[in-house]
Amino acid sequence: MHSLSAQMLDSFQRLICERCLMSFTQSRLGKLKTHLRHRMGVNELSSYEDYYRLLKKDENEFNALIEDIATKETYFFRIPGQFHAIREYLSPMIEKRLLDNSKIPPLQGDTNKFKKTPIRIWSIGCSTGEEACTIAMAIMEGIKYPHVHDVEILASDISRQALNKASTGFYEASSLKKIPACYKTRYMKMIGDGAVIADDLLRKISFRIFNLRNLDPIRDGTCLFTRLDGTVEKLAVFERFDIIFCRNVMIYFDFPSQQRLVDSLYECLKPGGYLFTGDAEILHIYKHGFENIRYKETNIYKKPETINFSGKGKEIWTIKSCLKP
Ligand SMILES: C[S@@+](CC[C@H](N)C(=O)[O-])C[C@H]1O[C@@H](n2cnc3c(N)ncnc32)[C@H](O)[C@@H]1O
């Protein structure tokens, strides 16, 4: 195999960053080189220049490399405080707001007569689905009138392999360790050594392939998502979500992409909506209009209910919000 020049390595990094925002710190460059060598072996190529040319023109090969490079680590109840916050604090509050707005009398029998407003959540970079399932469980535990509300969770990732696994709803025993016993009983069915997510919980989650590079909801408020059967779907994202989880994803992006993503996530939340990020993704290094609130030990970012004109960042959001379709 030929040697990899610094210039060629730089070209690979630029191409990957341009197409899917991932950037490589010094410590992750070794991993990139290993995956490049592996994919070159699969394609029976010995020249990095030839592989670069292939990568540029062949979308399937690019996707295969990204499948290898993407860090997909995840598990149920990762950062448990976030799910306690959803169950004890956010779900009751969101539920109250929906009930106040829709005037649904929750105790009346026939709720079909009333227009239901779904509680909408987006789990971005959901990997194999554990995060989306944990959110669904926490919401169902936290709302008082589950028969009144639809809970819709959009769970997206760039990795088709991860989403294919997520859509089965099956998890091996090793993935189940952190799930409290009562949640296992209510929302899972044990099968052999593993467990499958209960149908009515899994039905609340729509798994879609989505590259965050294409998140630009300002133009018409929609983005193109790909279903697991390969068909494409246009989904509204602008001011759509009550809660967004974007954890341990932007940590792999370069700074300008992180800032753009933070801006877009703000646009995608309803006024008064909440954003959860990973432990290492604290927003104070970006310009943003979120309020930082704490529930017990947990950091939560809230889009203000009403946007005021004080504060530098907030003026930007107000101008963009005027473009609402
Ligand atoms: C470490 S996992 C995070 C899983 C989960 N959010 C959690 O915190 O447990 C990061 C995920 O981000 C996804 N990802 C990386 N770049 C992406 C991009 N440009 N668009 C969408 N997803 C991306 C990866 O495929 C991977 O599944």
Ligand as a Chemical Component Dictionary entry (heavy atoms), coordinates in Angstrom:
data_LIG
# 
_chem_comp.id                   LIG 
_chem_comp.type                 NON-POLYMER 
_chem_comp.pdbx_formal_charge   0 
_chem_comp.three_letter_code    LIG 
# 
loop_
_chem_comp_atom.comp_id 
_chem_comp_atom.atom_id 
_chem_comp_atom.alt_atom_id 
_chem_comp_atom.type_symbol 
_chem_comp_atom.charge 
_chem_comp_atom.model_Cartn_x 
_chem_comp_atom.model_Cartn_y 
_chem_comp_atom.model_Cartn_z 
_chem_comp_atom.pdbx_ordinal 
LIG C1  C1  C 0  -22.230 8.540  19.800 1  
LIG S1  S1  S 1  -23.712 8.345  18.904 2  
LIG C2  C2  C 0  -24.875 9.188  19.941 3  
LIG C3  C3  C 0  -26.069 8.337  20.278 4  
LIG C4  C4  C 0  -27.061 8.970  21.223 5  
LIG N1  N1  N 0  -27.456 10.283 20.780 6  
LIG C5  C5  C 0  -26.537 9.030  22.626 7  
LIG O1  O1  O 0  -26.165 10.098 23.124 8  
LIG O2  O2  O -1 -26.470 7.964  23.268 9  
LIG C6  C6  C 0  -23.477 9.528  17.565 10 
LIG C7  C7  C 0  -24.415 9.295  16.395 11 
LIG O3  O3  O 0  -24.387 10.446 15.548 12 
LIG C8  C8  C 0  -24.527 10.012 14.209 13 
LIG N2  N2  N 0  -24.028 11.055 13.271 14 
LIG C9  C9  C 0  -22.754 11.445 13.053 15 
LIG N3  N3  N 0  -22.705 12.380 12.082 16 
LIG C10 C10 C 0  -23.970 12.589 11.690 17 
LIG C11 C11 C 0  -24.568 13.441 10.709 18 
LIG N4  N4  N 0  -23.845 14.255 9.929  19 
LIG N5  N5  N 0  -25.919 13.409 10.576 20 
LIG C12 C12 C 0  -26.662 12.601 11.345 21 
LIG N6  N6  N 0  -26.158 11.756 12.268 22 
LIG C13 C13 C 0  -24.826 11.752 12.446 23 
LIG C14 C14 C 0  -23.717 8.726  14.165 24 
LIG O4  O4  O 0  -24.065 7.886  13.088 25 
LIG C15 C15 C 0  -24.014 8.108  15.540 26 
LIG O5  O5  O 0  -25.037 7.160  15.478 27 
# 
loop_
_chem_comp_bond.comp_id 
_chem_comp_bond.atom_id_1 
_chem_comp_bond.atom_id_2 
_chem_comp_bond.value_order 
_chem_comp_bond.pdbx_ordinal 
LIG C1  S1  SING 1  
LIG S1  C2  SING 2  
LIG S1  C6  SING 3  
LIG C2  C3  SING 4  
LIG C3  C4  SING 5  
LIG C4  N1  SING 6  
LIG C4  C5  SING 7  
LIG C5  O1  DOUB 8  
LIG C5  O2  SING 9  
LIG C6  C7  SING 10 
LIG C7  O3  SING 11 
LIG C7  C15 SING 12 
LIG O3  C8  SING 13 
LIG C8  N2  SING 14 
LIG C8  C14 SING 15 
LIG N2  C9  SING 16 
LIG N2  C13 SING 17 
LIG C9  N3  DOUB 18 
LIG N3  C10 SING 19 
LIG C10 C11 SING 20 
LIG C10 C13 DOUB 21 
LIG C11 N4  SING 22 
LIG C11 N5  DOUB 23 
LIG N5  C12 SING 24 
LIG C12 N6  DOUB 25 
LIG N6  C13 SING 26 
LIG C14 O4  SING 27 
LIG C14 C15 SING 28 
LIG C15 O5  SING 29 
# 
